[in-house]
Amino acid sequence: MLYLTKIFRFWSSRIGGEKAVKIVKPDPVLSESAVGALYFGAPIDYQYLATTPDSEHLDICLVNFAPGGRNKMHAHIYEQILFVTAGRGIVGDEQGEHVVVPGDTVIIPAGEPHWHGATDNDNFSHLCIEKHNNAITIVDQI
């Protein structure tokens, strides 16, 4: 909490200048289904919580996986951070599969092949934090 207070004080001090604190309220019905070659299994939906023009450099997206919903092995051009908010999920990389639970933070380096999704029996949600235009390359199918 102290950290957030320091951030708020820093940005609040800039009001009237070029930058100021922005509070963005997400639209509760503005989630979209994840479709395309990257996704398979059960339904997956996502909702951007912050992106352009509100955020200058970062996207924050809430991603929800139904049990068994996953994405294929892929890599991004920039680092990706996942913060687990609900359920049980799996993050897979070339070293194996790693079960993640609420409170876990996963830091995926740029170019690192990986996949993530729900276990077969649990819903799974995470925040995805990454730089704008973090292009994806599918590198393999799981």
N, C-alpha and C positions, 0 to 999 in steps of 0.2 A: 504494500500500500504506500509506503514511503517513496518507493521508486516512482509510482504513478503520480504522487503529489509533486515530486520534483519535475516530472515532465510537464504537468499542468502549469506549474509556476513558470517554467521556461517559455512555453508557448503563450501563456497569458500575458507575459511581459512584452510580447511582440504585437499585441493587438494594436491596431492603428498603423502598424507598419505593413510590410509586404505580406506577412503570413500571420495567421491566427488559428486558434483551436477550431476544429470543425467537429460537429456532432452530427453523424449521419444516422438516420433512423431507417432500418431496412423495411422494405415492404413485405408484410407477412405472407403475401400470396405470390411473390415474384420468384419462386423457385422454378428451375427448369430441369427437364429430364436430360441426363447425360446419354447421348446417342453417338454412334460412330464406331469405327474400327477398334478404338482403344478399350471399349467397355464390353463386358459380357456377364452372363449369369443373371442374377436378380436385378430389379430396378435400382438405379442410382439417380439421385437428384442433387442439385447444387444451387446455391444462392450467393451472389456476390454481396458482401457486406461493405466493402470499400474497394473502389477502383477509380479510374479516371472519370470525371475531372476532379473528384474529391481528394484523391491521393496522388501525389506527384510521381511516386516511384513504385509503390507496392499495390498488389491485389491481396485482399483477404476474402476467402470464399469458405462457406460452410458446405461440406459435402456429406450426404447421408446415403449409406449403403443398406439395402435390405439384406437379410441373411443370404449369403452366397454371391452377392454382387461384388465384382472385382474389376480391375483393369489389367491390361496386358503389360508385360515387361516393357518399360520405356525409359527414356532419359530426357532431361531438360537441359537447355543451354545455360540456365542459371540455377543456383541453389534453390531448394524447395524445403520449407519447414511445415511439418504437420503437427498439430496439437490435438490430441485425442480428447473429445468432449463427452462421448457416450459409447456404451457397448463394448464389444471386443472385436478387435480387428487383427489383420495380419499385414505386415510389411515384409515383402520378400526382396532379397537382393542376391547377388551371386554367391554369398556365403550361406544362404538358407532363408527360412521363414522365421519371423519374429512376432510373437503375439504382443499386442499393445492394448492398453486399457486407459480409461480416463485419467488425465493428468500427465501421461507420457508425451514427450516432445521428441519428434523424429527429425533429424537434420540430414537432408539428402544432398550431397555435394553435386555441383554442376557436372553433367556428363555421366553420373553414376546410374547404371541400369537398375531399375527397381519396379516393383508393383505394390499395390495396396488394395485392400478390400475387407469385407466382412468375413467372419468365420461362417461356416455352414449353418450354424444355429443361432447366431446373434446379429442384431442390428449393429451398425457401426457408424459413428459420426466423427469427423475431424474438421478443424480449421486448417485451411491451406494458406500459407503466407509465402508470397513469392514476388519477384520483380515483374513489372508489366511485360507482356509479350514473351513469356517464358516458353518458347516453342518446344514442342514434344516430338520425339522420334520414337516410333515403336521399334524395339530392337529384337523382340522375340515374342512368341506366344507361349503362355503357360498352360 
